[in-house]
Amino acid sequence: MTDFTEILRSPKKARAIAQYTIEYILEFCIAGRSLVGNDFDAAIILFAIQVYVGEKAFRNNEKNCRNLGFEDPFPEDLLVPISRLALASMTGLPKETVRRKIKRLEELGLVRKVGTRGLLMSREFAFSPERAKLMIHNQRTIKKMFSQIAALDVDSAPQERGRELSAPPLSVARR
């Protein structure tokens, strides 16, 4: 097993680590946007729900969550819903955008309401082949990212890389 302590302490590696991390995030977003009709705002909201709920479930019951497979959903009794306001704060999107995108995610069967204000990933989506496929892709991308970080030579400066992403180029223009 690789000891990342020295790599993480090296200021010379900060740029390379940041690059690998950004590439991972971008690849995950590109892979997940197909679930929501190529709508990045909706994808970000869906991912934010998953991050919030997963983090709360793991913190509340780390022992039970350690045995889950990477693509396994968290047990229902460990889930803590997130509010639209918390999603707007977490993502930096306007409240009205979050409201519209949540409505779309509900129509697609990806998100469900819990109580009067809470949101969770829908049970159907949580157990769907599409989500499992996305999580397996995510797992491979994470392994690749950590392999790249582990391969960094702590004693030398990071090299510029010309690696291309596995997805087509994006237009970054906002509406």
C-alpha positions as CSV (number, residue, x, y, z in Angstrom):
1,M,0.0,0.0,0.0
2,T,1.3,3.5,-0.9
3,D,2.1,5.9,1.9
4,F,0.7,9.2,0.6
5,T,2.1,11.2,3.5
6,E,5.3,12.4,1.8
7,I,3.5,13.1,-1.5
8,L,0.8,15.2,0.3
9,R,3.5,17.1,2.2
10,S,5.4,18.1,-0.9
11,P,4.4,21.6,-2.2
12,K,5.8,20.6,-5.5
13,K,3.1,18.0,-5.9
14,A,0.1,20.3,-5.1
15,R,-0.4,21.3,-8.7
16,A,-0.2,17.7,-10.0
17,I,-2.6,16.5,-7.3
18,A,-5.0,19.3,-8.0
19,Q,-4.9,18.5,-11.8
20,Y,-5.6,14.8,-11.2
21,T,-8.5,15.7,-8.8
22,I,-10.1,18.1,-11.2
23,E,-9.8,15.6,-14.0
24,Y,-11.5,13.0,-11.8
25,I,-14.4,15.4,-11.0
26,L,-14.8,16.4,-14.7
27,E,-14.8,12.8,-15.8
28,F,-17.4,11.9,-13.2
29,C,-19.6,14.8,-14.2
30,I,-19.3,14.0,-17.9
31,A,-20.2,10.3,-17.2
32,G,-23.2,11.3,-15.0
33,R,-24.7,14.1,-17.2
34,S,-26.3,11.5,-19.5
35,L,-28.6,10.6,-16.6
36,V,-30.2,14.0,-16.7
37,G,-30.3,14.9,-20.4
38,N,-26.8,16.5,-20.5
39,D,-28.0,19.1,-17.9
40,F,-24.9,19.9,-15.8
41,D,-26.8,21.9,-13.2
42,A,-29.2,19.0,-12.6
43,A,-26.3,16.5,-12.5
44,I,-24.5,18.7,-9.9
45,I,-27.7,18.8,-7.8
46,L,-28.0,15.0,-8.1
47,F,-24.4,14.5,-7.1
48,A,-24.7,17.0,-4.2
49,I,-27.7,15.0,-2.9
50,Q,-25.6,11.8,-3.1
51,V,-22.6,13.5,-1.4
52,Y,-24.7,15.0,1.4
53,V,-26.7,11.9,2.1
54,G,-23.7,9.6,1.9
55,E,-21.6,11.8,4.1
56,K,-24.3,11.9,6.8
57,A,-25.0,8.2,6.6
58,F,-21.3,7.4,6.9
59,R,-20.7,9.8,9.8
60,N,-23.8,8.5,11.6
61,N,-22.9,4.8,11.2
62,E,-19.4,4.3,9.9
63,K,-19.2,0.7,11.1
64,N,-22.3,-0.4,9.0
65,C,-21.2,1.6,6.0
66,R,-17.7,0.2,5.7
67,N,-19.0,-3.1,4.5
68,L,-21.0,-1.7,1.6
69,G,-19.7,-2.2,-1.9
70,F,-18.8,0.9,-3.9
71,E,-21.9,0.8,-6.0
72,D,-24.2,-0.2,-3.1
73,P,-26.7,2.4,-1.9
74,F,-26.8,3.3,1.8
75,P,-29.4,1.5,3.9
76,E,-32.7,3.4,4.1
77,D,-32.6,3.8,7.9
78,L,-29.2,5.7,7.7
79,L,-30.4,8.3,5.1
80,V,-30.7,12.0,6.1
81,P,-32.6,14.1,3.6
82,I,-31.3,17.4,2.3
83,S,-33.3,20.6,1.7
84,R,-33.5,22.7,-1.4
85,L,-32.0,25.6,0.5
86,A,-29.0,23.5,1.6
87,L,-28.6,22.3,-2.0
88,A,-28.5,25.9,-3.2
89,S,-25.9,26.8,-0.6
90,M,-23.9,23.7,-1.3
91,T,-23.8,24.1,-5.1
92,G,-23.9,27.8,-5.4
93,L,-26.9,27.7,-7.7
94,P,-29.8,30.1,-7.3
95,K,-32.7,28.8,-5.3
96,E,-35.0,29.1,-8.3
97,T,-32.6,27.0,-10.4
98,V,-32.5,24.4,-7.7
99,R,-36.3,24.3,-7.6
100,R,-36.6,23.8,-11.3
101,K,-33.9,21.2,-11.5
102,I,-35.3,19.3,-8.6
103,K,-38.7,19.2,-10.4
104,R,-36.9,17.8,-13.5
105,L,-35.0,15.2,-11.4
106,E,-38.3,14.1,-9.8
107,E,-39.9,13.8,-13.3
108,L,-37.0,11.6,-14.3
109,G,-37.5,9.4,-11.3
110,L,-34.0,10.2,-9.9
111,V,-35.0,12.2,-6.7
112,R,-37.9,11.8,-4.3
113,K,-39.4,14.1,-1.6
114,V,-39.2,13.1,2.0
115,G,-41.5,15.0,4.3
116,T,-42.3,18.6,3.4
117,R,-38.8,19.8,2.6
118,G,-36.4,16.9,2.3
119,L,-34.9,15.2,-0.7
120,L,-33.3,11.9,-1.3
121,M,-32.2,9.9,-4.3
122,S,-35.2,7.8,-5.4
123,R,-35.2,4.1,-4.4
124,E,-35.6,3.1,-8.1
125,F,-32.5,5.1,-9.1
126,A,-30.5,4.0,-6.0
127,F,-30.9,0.4,-7.1
128,S,-30.8,1.0,-10.9
129,P,-28.2,-0.5,-13.3
130,E,-27.5,3.1,-14.5
131,R,-26.4,4.2,-11.1
132,A,-24.4,1.0,-10.5
133,K,-22.6,1.6,-13.9
134,L,-21.9,5.2,-13.0
135,M,-20.5,4.2,-9.6
136,I,-18.3,1.5,-11.1
137,H,-17.0,4.1,-13.6
138,N,-16.4,6.4,-10.6
139,Q,-14.5,3.7,-8.7
140,R,-12.2,3.1,-11.7
141,T,-11.6,6.8,-12.1
142,I,-10.7,7.1,-8.4
143,K,-8.3,4.1,-8.6
144,K,-6.7,5.7,-11.6
145,M,-6.4,9.1,-9.9
146,F,-4.7,7.5,-6.8
147,S,-2.4,5.4,-9.0
148,Q,-1.3,8.6,-10.7
149,I,-0.8,10.4,-7.4
150,A,1.1,7.3,-6.0
151,A,3.4,7.4,-9.0
152,L,4.5,11.0,-8.4
153,D,8.2,11.2,-7.7
154,V,8.3,13.2,-4.4
155,D,11.8,14.5,-5.2
156,S,11.1,16.1,-8.6
157,A,8.9,18.8,-9.8
158,P,5.6,17.9,-11.4
159,Q,5.7,17.6,-15.2
160,E,3.2,19.2,-17.5
161,R,1.0,16.6,-19.0
162,G,-0.9,16.5,-22.3
163,R,-3.4,13.8,-21.4
164,E,-6.8,14.0,-23.0
165,L,-10.0,13.2,-21.2
166,S,-12.0,10.2,-22.2
167,A,-15.0,12.4,-23.0
168,P,-15.5,15.0,-25.8
169,P,-14.5,18.6,-25.2
170,L,-17.1,20.8,-23.5
171,S,-18.4,24.3,-24.1
172,V,-18.1,26.2,-20.8
173,A,-20.4,29.1,-21.8
174,R,-23.1,29.7,-19.2
175,R,-26.7,30.7,-20.2
